[in-house]
Amino acid sequence: MSKTATTLFDKVWDRHVIRKIEDGPDVLFIDRHFIHEVTSPVAFLGLETRGLNVMFPEKTFATADHNTPTINQHLPVEDPLSANQLKALERNSAKYGISHWGLGNPKNGIVHVVGPENGITLPGMTIVCGDSHTSTHGAFGAIAFGIGTSEVEMVLSSQCIMQQKPKKMRISVNGKLGKGIVPKDVVLYIISKLTAAGATIPGPRTRHPTADHARAAGAAAANQGRAGHRARCGAAADDMEG
């Protein structure tokens, strides 16, 4: 057993590496893959064109999300493009044996929320989705990030993704939050110090300009509760982590 200290991120990442490519990315196994109606149709078309199947349909979960009305979900979706995408998700899920939570399904919801709600998101997992806010799952001790449509196809067909292991940044938030201060206020303060791209590109106020994975630490961060952790991890998609 190695005596070298490692972070939770390193432990989870390294346990999921299938293969290391010299001077290239890691081949990373994915535990959970969430899909929705916008970024999946072209990926499924790619599978069909190449004659491929979904390798582990039980590890993929589909929910209607982006094109769904908030109310009156029992009525037909008026926008033709939205309706076609929703139908394509239902059709592709049925074809490949993927769990599908469409309109009216009790489990239907926001694609980066249904995982924690239904006990699908667990600590120590790798999780991807064609949605930038996938980083929200990081609040539960998982490595989670958004991917593009071609990568959605890659994960569907192989349950793996080729990804360069990111560098890391620790952000300590110490002390006790004042009255009325919420986790998003902390995120905005961090952005004011590092800029909105502080963890991804070099900048005059960035001490660790090449970091891609940022993790908040310290008493104030730890005491924000699970909802606070979700808010902070989800905000990473819009702000510094990209």
N, C-alpha and C positions, 0 to 999 in steps of 0.2 A: 504494500500500500504506500502510495506517495505521501511524503511528509510536507510537500509543498502546499502552502495555503492557496486555495482557489475560491473563487466566488460562486454563488449559486448559478449564475449565468454560465460560467465555464463548465460546471458539473453537468448541467442539463444539456448544454450544446454538445460537449464531448461524448456524452452517452448516446447521442443520436447520430453521430457521424458514421456513415456507411463506408465512405472512402474519402481519402484526402488526395486531391489532385495537385501534383507538384507545380508550384508557381501558379496555382489556380484556385478555384472555389472548393468548398467541401460539398460532398454529396450527403445531404441531411435528410434523415427519415422524419416524416411528419405524422404525428399521432392523431390530430384532428384537422379536418378540412371542412370549412363552412363555405357554402356557395349560395348565390342569389341569382335573380333573373337577369341582371344587367351584364355582369362579366363572365357568365358561364355559357351562353349560347354558342359563341364562336369556338370556345374550348371544346364543347361537345361535338361541334362540326368537325374540328380537327381530328378527334378520336374516330369519328365515322369515316372520314376521308382516308385515314391511315389504317382502318380496320382494327383498331385497338379497343380493349375493354377497360372498364374502371377496375383497378387492381384490388382495392379494398373498399367496396361500397359501404360496408358497415362503419368505416371511419370517416365517411363524408355525410354532411347534413345540409339539406337544402331548405331554405325558408324564403318565402316571398317577402321582399323588403322595400326596395327603393321605389317601386311603382305602385305601391299599395295605398288605397284611400284610408284615411283614419276612421271614417264612419261609413255606414251603409255598404259594408263589404259584401253583402249578399247581392248587390246590384252589379250588372256588367260594368267592367272598366271602360270608360268612354274613349280614352286615348288609344288609337289603334296600335301604335308601337308598344306601349306599355302592356296592352292586352296580349299581343303576340309574344312578348318576352315572358310574361307570366305563364302562358300556355306552353311555351318551349321548356321552361323549367319543370313544369309538371310532367310533360311528355318525356323529357330526358331522364328525370328521376325514376319514372316508372320503367323505362327501358333498361336502365343499368342497376336497378334495385337499390336506389338511394332513398333514405328517409326524406319525405317531403312534407313540409308544413306550409300549405297554401292558405289562401284567404279563408277565414272561418275556422281554421284549425286552432284548437286551444293553445297549441305550442307556437303558433305563428308570432313573429315579433322581429325586432331589430336584430340584424344578423350577428352583431358583436355582443348582444345581450342574451340571446336565447341559450348560449352555451352555459354560462354560469347559472341561469335560471333553471335549467334542466339537468344540472349535475354532469354535464358533458366536459366542461372545462375543469381540469384538475391540476394540482401542483406538479411540476416536473415534466410537463408535456411541451411538445412543439406544436404550434397551432398557426395555420395560415388561412387567408381568405382574400378574395379579390375585392377588398375594401380596406381603405387606409386606417380605419379605426379599430382594426384587429388588435392593435397594441393594447386595447382595453383589457384583454385576457391576462396581460402581464401582472395585473393586480392580484392574481391568484397564484403567483409563483410559476407561471408558464412563460416560455419564450414564444412571442406571438407578433406577427407582422403582416402587413398587407402585401399582396403580390399582384402581378399583371395577368392578363388573359392567357398569354402563352405559358406562363408558369402554372396557372390553374390547370391547363391541359397536361402539363408535366406531372403535377401531383396526382391528378385523376388517373393517369396511365401507369405511374410508377410508385406513388406514395412517397416520393422523394423530391427534393428541390436542390438545385445547385446554387450555393450561396457562400459568399466570402464571409468568414467569421469576422464580425464587427469588432472594433475596438470599444473600450468601455470608458464611461465617465461617471464618477461618483459626485453627487450634489448633496451636501449636508445642509439640512434645514433644522436648526437647533432652536431650543427655547420652547415657548408656549405661544400658540396663536392667540391674538387678541380677540376681544368680543366682536362678533360679526365678520371675522375673517374666515373664509372658506378655502378649500383646496385650490379652486381655480384662481383665487387671488395670489396664492403662492406661486402657481404656474406663471401668472402674468409678471410677478416680481422677478422670477428667474429669467424670463425672457428679456426683461428690462436690463438685466445685467449681462446676458450672453448674446442677445439679439435672437430673432426668430429662427436663425439658422445656426445657432451657436454650437450645436453638436455635430454639424455636418460639413461645414466649410471653414477655412481659416479666417480669422477676424482679429482685429486689434484688441478685443476684450475677451478672447477665448484662450484659456490657458492650455486646453487640450483640444486643439482644433480638428484633429482627425477622428474624434470619437463618433461612434454611430449609435451605441446603446447607452442610454443615460439611466441611472438608477438613483432615486432620492433616498437619503438616509438621514439619521438624526431623530431626536425625540419628537420634534414637531411633525415630521413626516410620518413617523410610526404611529402617532396618536390620532391620525386623521380618520381612522375607521375604514372598513372595506369600501364603502361608497366613495370615500375620499380618494382611496387608492385607485379606484376605477376611473374617477374623474381625471386624476392626474395622468394616468397611463393613456386614457383616451385622448387627452389634450395633446399628447406627444405627437399624434398623427397630424395635427393642425399646426403645431408650433415647432419646437426645436429638433425633434427627432425625424420629422419628415416621413 
